């Protein structure tokens, strides 16, 4: 796990945590520069939760002890200060913000979502997923709601480079597609929360059929992540006025581009030929 990813994981799993765990995780998310200085007993007193809750949070975040969790937070804080030593400003949009401030905050939030998502990409997972997709008999891509935008974008990119991709647009059709997958295939799912029932069900059916499953989600501890062989974590920043498919969409599209370019690089000659042919086909309509 990268050092920055500690903060990404904590923020992403907030919606699915119990109240005490959410309170602890929120404290670390909101105090990234100083919280790592607290011992487990000091943090327990400061937050108002038990030490066992902090130990459990550490394990959910991917560490085998609170001391390792604390070290990860410390390293993340040092890395952020080295990269950007300037002051951090709130990107929440308030009722008194003028339009210039709104534009600045929207842009800053979007850039932050993309940059932190790129930093959180697990290269080993991306490499494994790429190899699975290159060798897959067929690739099914699925997302609903705002996540369907990222799924459709990946599908379009795959078909333009000659990969045998499918992107069902209706839930029942996705279920039947998943039921016919096997260990020769790959399923790529998109869900910001990782808790979307339709996405989780499709992944579960594909899992029972023996298919390799990847999930693109903001929550590493979500129901979807638990079903997947490969999990690529996004780092979307949302606020009350930017909920849903805003920062999350840009974060997912960042992952889409990483997957696509990795695939194209590994099949460079055939991908270049396919892109050239499809571009010529489109250009022919412009003459």
Secondary structure, DSSP 4 states (H G I P E B T S, - for coil): --HHHHHHHHHHHGGGS-HHHHHHHHHHHHTTTTGGGS-HHHHHHHHT--HHHHHHHHHHTT-SSHHHHHHHHHHHHHHHHHH--SPP---PPPTT--HHHHHHHHHHHHHHHHHHHHHH--HHHHHHHHHHHHT-S-EEEEE-TTHHHHHHHHHHHHHHTT--EE---SHHHHHHHHHT--TT-EEEEE-SSS--HHHHHHHHHHHHTT-EEEEEES-TTSHHHHH-SEEEE------TTSTTTTHHHHHHHHHHHHHHHHHHHHTHHHHHHHHHHHHHHHHGGG-
